[in-house]
Amino acid sequence: MNRIPFGVSELDSLIGGGSPPGSVVLLAGDAGAGAREFLHTSATFNALAHSDPDAFELHYGSVADEASLPEEVHYVSFTASPREIREEIFHTVDDELMDAAMPEIEFEDLSREYFQLSPIPRDWYVGKRRTLEDLGSASDRRDVLEAFGDYLTANARGSLVLVDALTDLMALPDEQVDTSEATMLLQGLKKASQSWGGLILVLVNQESLTDTEMGTLMGAVDGTLGFEWESGGNERDRTMYVREFRGVLSRIEAEDIIRFETEIHDAGFDISNVRKIR
């Protein structure tokens, strides 16, 4: 296996089938510019390939000879429930495609661990009142990083893992997770992912980070895809570019590609035009 599909057909075809296996990739950019939609599309189409191959081939096409689909798709969120994530994805991808893909996406909700030390009322993120059983197990709770690590250790091998979102962790009080710990987390993921052989996509809200923080995170991973809004006249266009990426950036540079114009339609995130150096 030389590549793992991102699930965005035009991008995959341009870079030899997808991402090198074992990669950890940041999806970072302006709010609404396409990073989250890219994440949702990747989850949908890699799952759809297992649940409905005919629909996958109709909307995506054939997987490149150099590429192999991930064995499983796992979507990890620190603050949102599976129901909330499903509703978000339905805003990105056609209902019929999402319904077909959903059985092949495993959702992991870490909001219990994320909010447990916060002043947020427990009913808000658990959905039920505290029981005697809950009180008895309170001392055994794992922190959010431990829970996240345990889940990846059990499920990431050979899989596509989508993390929504790293900046949620960085928003925790410094005594829980600070920038240096988030960077170490990515460095550990990068090292482990090389042996797991899957693909890990990590969403970050770039607008909540300083340039220094963003640069530090980029240095800890294998690649970064940037998503931006561009204004021209009365229109705004979504664009994507490869900021850094081992095994991918060199292919794009060889084709003199500098930026991708993108769009969101019924089949999710897609590339609408390729800008080249002229």
Secondary structure, DSSP 4 states (H G I P E B T S, - for coil): --BB--S-HHHHHHTTSSBPTTEEEEEEESTTSSHHHHHHHHHHHHHHHHH-HHHHHHHT-PPPTTB---S-EEEEESS--HHHHHHHHHTTB-HHHHHHHGGGEEEEE-HHHHHTTSSS-HHHHHSS---HHHHHHGGGPPPHHHHHHHHHHHH-TTSEEEEE-HHHHHTS-TTT--HHHHHHHHHHHHHHHHHH-SEEEEEEEGGGS-HHHHHHHHTTSSEEEEEEEEEETTEEEEEEEEEEETTTHHHHHHTTEEEEEEEEETBEEEEEEEEE--
